Amino acid sequence: MNQDSQFGRDADRSDTRPILIIPYMWIGDFVRNHTVVRVLNERWPNRPVDLLTTSLCAPLVDYMPGVRDGIVWDLPRSRLAVGRQLGLAKLLRERNYGTALVLPRTWKAAIAPALAGIPERVGFVGEFRFGLLNRWRWGEKKLPRFIDKNAALAQPDGAPVPPEWPVPQLRVPAEDIVRWRQANGLSAGAAVALAPGSVGVSKRWTYYPEAARLLAERGLEVWVVGGPAEKGLAQEIVAAGGPGVRDLTGTDLRNGVLAMAAAGVAISNDSGLMHIAAALGTPTMGIFGPTSPYLWAPLNGLAATVVQDKSVLSCQPCQSTICKMNDHRCMRDIAASEVVAIAQRVLGV
């Protein structure tokens, strides 16, 4: 991709001051932030790029090419936490950033970069952040997708949105996957990773137990991947699928990254693990009901975008976290046998 024509020409190519990205901290959004990293790497190849991260998302930074460092700093969502903001500002000041890209539109996200005195603080107009940001951007509402809004901040002001953005990338060394398999007592054969969780009940496909059983009956190894919130569901899936199904849920996101990297195919709701699998290059099947694949599917593309096609639902996509009409038919009408058949075709078995 040509740096000058694609992402704009910058007058000062000698600038080597590091850049800080203040990203959205949901797992899927954090993965998609890597597109912003790649745009900055191409626009300013001599300027290191760091990411602010929570302890939850921190393992992702280790697998993101083009990121120098992750600044792990947990800030509460529900309160200001002045002491934590001051501590973060002190740390940022010591690191001598020249530019901060503040992707969230909240005023809290802009406090620490302003207190740190970062010379250039870029973000969209929103939430009374005058004085906290000094490089305002307008026109956010004209950008249709989440990734367009975020990656546009990495371009020169006024630059047109390109036809395609660089896709997010996560790279896991092959030896890490081998060690992970050995540590978990897993064979080297092809496996199907199931990601049954998501933020928002309406995005959850409910037939994972039946799908696990059908996959196991066909001789495939099945892994259930997720966080602590999916532990109960994982146990239900294991009980339905039998000894060929393993519960690999846990508290460390790194485990989820390695599972998705090792899997032959991933089946996931619209969730963070779907974006992780796609960014790793693992063939990924994304099951969509209330959300729009155009707006929320990974830029990487999917091995299959699974949506119900039995009827036209006026409410779909509703973008709601809870189904309020049609008894969740957008997900109920996607049969387990249909998903399993697609997975077999993807695996070539």
N, C-alpha and C positions, 0 to 999 in steps of 0.2 A: 504494500500500500504506500503510495507516494506521500511523504509527510507534508510537502508544501501545498500540493493541490487538494489533498483530502482534509486536512485539519488546520490549514492556515499557516501563513508564514509569520514568524516572530522576529522582530528586529534584532534582539540581543541573543545571539547563540552562545555567548560566553557565560551566561548565567548558570551557575551550578548549585544555587541554593535549593535545599530539599523542599518538596511539596507534601503537604498533609491533606489527606482526604478524611473528612468527617462523614461517614456513610450511614445509611440505614442499617440497623442492627438485627433485623429479622434474618434468619439463615439464608433463605432464598435470595433476598435483596442483597445480602452481603456478597454472595457469589456473583450476582450480576454486577456488583460494583467493579469487578475485575475488568469489565469493558472500559470503565472510566480510567483505570490504571493503564490499560493498553493505549488509549487515546493520548494520555499524557506522555507515555514512553515514546510514542512516535512524534509527538509535537515537540517535546524537549528531551532528547535522548541523553543529555548530560545532567539532568536534574533527578536525583533520587526521589522515589515516591514511597511514602509511608502511609499506613492505614491506622486510624483509631479503631480499636476493637474491644468488644466485651470478652470476658474470660470464656464464655460459651463459644463464640465464633473464632477465637484465637487460633485453634488448630488449622483452620482454613488458610491462614496467612502463610503457613509453612509450605503450602503446595501451590502458591500463586506466583508464577514467573513475573518478574518485573517489579516486585514489591521488595523494598529494602528491609523494612522492619514493620512490625505490628506494635502499636502502643496500647497495651492492655490496661484499660481503665473503666471500671464499672460505675456507671452513674444511674441512680434510681430513676424510674420512669415517672413516678407520681409526685415527686417533690424536687425543689431546686437543689438542695444539698450544697450550700455555699462552700463549705470546707472542701468538698471533693472537687468543685469547680476551680477553686483557688489552687489546689494541689496539682490539678491537671494543667492549669495555666503556667505554673512554675516549671513543670516538666517541659512543656512546649517551648517556653522561652529559652530554656537551656539548649534546645535542639536547633535553634536558629533557622526556623522555616521562613522561606520567602513568600510562599503562597499557601493559603488554606482554601480548599473547596468544601463548602458546607452544603451537603446535599439535602438533608432534611430542612423543611420550611419552619421549624420551630425556633423560637428565640433562645431556648436553652442550649440548642446545638451550637449557637454562635457565641456563647458567652466566653468560653475558655480561649478560643483563638483571639478574641478581642482583648481580653485581659493579658494575654501573652504578647500583645503588640505585633502580631504577624503582619507584615506590611500590606499584603494584598489578601483580602478576605472576600471570596467570591460566593454569591448565592442569589437565589431568586427572591424577589420582593415578597414579604409575608411576615405575619405575626409581629409587626412593630419592631423590626430589627434595625431601625435607623440608628447609626452610631456603632452598632456591632459589626456590620458589614460595610465595606467601602467600595466594592465593585458590584454594583447592583445589576441584575439581569431581569429583563421583562419578557413577557410572552410565554410564560410557562403553560398557561391554559390552552395555548394553540398547539402544544406538542401532545400527540395522542397517547404515547406509551410512556411507562415509567422509565424505561431505559433511555428514551429520547430526552426526557427532562434532565436526567442525571448526566448523561454523556455530553449534552450540550454545554454544560458548565465547564467542561475540559477544553472546549474549543475557544478560539478568539470570539469576542463579543460580536454578534451579528452574523457569524458564519452560518451557512445553510446546513441543515441536517443532511448527512450523506445518505445515499441509498441503502447502505449497509454499515453497521457498526462492527468493529472487531468482536468476536465472540468471547465469552469468558473461558478461561482455561484453568484447570487444576491438574497438576502433574505429580503422580505418586511413583517413586522409584520401584522397579520390579522387585528388588530385594526386600523392600518393606512389605509388599504383598505376600511374598513367600513366608517371611517371618510371622506375619499376622495369621496366615492360614495354619502354620505349625502351632502357634501359641493357642489357637482355638480348636485344635484337633480336627481341622477340616481337610478334606481331600483336595487334590489338584484339579478335579473335574469341573465341568461347567455347572454353575448354580444360578438359580433365579432369586434375586433379592426383592422382597416385598416391603414397601414403605406404606403402612396403613394409616399413619397419622397425618395430621394437618392442623393448622390454626383455623378453626371454624368447623363446626360439626357438619355443615352442609357440603363441604368439599370431600367428605370421607365416603368412599365406596365401601359398602357393607358386606361384600361377598368374598373378602379375602380368605376366610376359613375354607369355603368351598373351593376356591381357586387353588389353595395350598394342597388340598386333598387330591384334586385332579392332577396337579403337577407331580406330586409325589407318586401317584399311581402310574405315571408315565416314566418313572425311574429318575426323575430329576431331583437334585438336592435343592432344598428351599431354605432361605434365610429370612427371618423377620427382623427388620432393621428399624430403629427408632430410639427415642429417648425414654426417660422414666415414665412419662405419661402414657406410653404405648405398652407398658409391661403387661397390664391386664389383657389387652387385646392380643398381644403376642402369645400369651398362654392359651387363649381361646383358639388361636390359629394353629398352634402346635398340637393341641388336643384333637383338633379336627383332622390335621394332616398326617399325624403319626410320626414314627421315628425318623423319617426322612426330612423332617422340618426342624430347624434350630431357631431358638430365641436368641438373637444377638443384640437385643436392645440394651441400653446402658446410659450412663451419665456423661461419657466422654464422646464428643462429636467426632474425634479422630477415628474412633472405632467405626462410626457410620461411614466416614470417608473411605476407609480401607475396605469395608465390606462392599461398597458400591464400586470401588476400583477393581475388586477381585471378581465381581459377579459377571456372568455371561450376558445377562439381561436384567434390567431393573423395571419393576412395575410399581408405579407410585401415583398417589393422589397429586393434586396441584399443591406442592409443598416444597420446603427447603431441600429435602433429599432428592427430589426430582431434579432440581437445578444442579445439585452436587453431581449426580450421576451423569447428567448431560455434559457438564463442563469437564468431567473426567474422560469423556469419549465412550462411556459404556452405553450400548444400545438401550434406550430408555422408552418405556411406554407410559405416557402421561394420561391419566383418567380425569376427564374434565366434565363437570356438570354445571354448577352455578357460575363458574368463572369463564372468561373468554380466552381461548388459546391465543388469539391475536394479541391480546394485551399482556398475558401472563405466562405463556409458554416460553421455554428457554430460547435464546437466540441461536443456540447450537443446533436446534432442530431435534426432532424426536424420531425414534425408530417407528413409533406409531402414536398418533393422537387419538385417544379412544373417547368417543362421545356417543350418546344414544341417538339412533336414527330411526326409531320405530314410529315416532310421532313428532309433530311440530308443537312445541310448548311456548306459549306466548310469554312466559315468565323467564325464559332462558336466553341469555345469561342474566341472572338477577344480581350477581356480585354480593349476595347477602350471606352472612355467616350462619344463619339459621333458616331452614326452609319454611316458608309461610304459606305456600299453596301447592297444589298438585302432588302432595304426599311424596316429595323427593323423587319424582319419577325421572328426573334428569339423570339420576344415578341408579335408581332401582331397575331401570330398563336396560342396563348394561349387564349382560349375563356373564357368569363366571366362565362358562364354556367358551364364549366368544373371546374373552381376554386370554385364556389359556391357549386357544388355537393360534392367536396372533403371536404369543410368546414362543410357541413351538416353531412357527415360521421364521421368526427373528433368529432363533438359535439354530435353525436348520436341522431339527431333529423330528 
